[in-house]
Amino acid sequence: MRAIKHVLLFILYAIIGAVLAAVAGFVWLGVSGKPELKPWHTASLHEEFTRADSERITTLDAYRKLEERLFAELKVRFYQRTGPSDRLQLKPIFRRSRVDPTAFPENFNRAHSSSRLTPRARA
């Protein structure tokens, strides 16, 4: 009886060890196969809205002015520095990519007032 108990514990520990090894291997393969981050993934933009800005930017117009400066900074730092191979990717950060938000009639990456999006009947 005691021998059976030890064999069952051995099998249980072997299964737990195999599962942990498989999970660790899966995580290692997932992390090691990722490409390096590009500059736009890690950039800290000067014109980005922060909690400190919430005291001085209290209207939609003030926010849109900050947003305009932010997109100008993006244009200088990233849009103008992408190469031809970058533009083939489906990413909105690349000018003239297939999903470039500035290529559409309405850029929905910008702030909009609800009245512009949903026209209301006038009384």
Residue pairs with C-beta under 8 A, 6 or more apart in sequence:
39 77
39 78
40 78
40 93
43 77
43 78
45 70
45 73
45 74
45 77
46 73
47 66
47 69
47 70
47 72
47 73
48 70
49 57
49 63
49 66
49 67
49 70
53 66
56 62
57 63
57 66
60 111
60 113
63 111
64 110
64 111
67 110
67 111
71 110
74 93
78 93
79 93
79 94
79 95
80 95
82 93
82 94
82 95
86 94
86 97
87 94
87 95
87 96
87 97
88 97
89 97
90 97
90 98
90 99
91 97
91 99
92 99
92 100
92 101
92 109
94 100
95 102
96 103
101 107
101 108
101 109
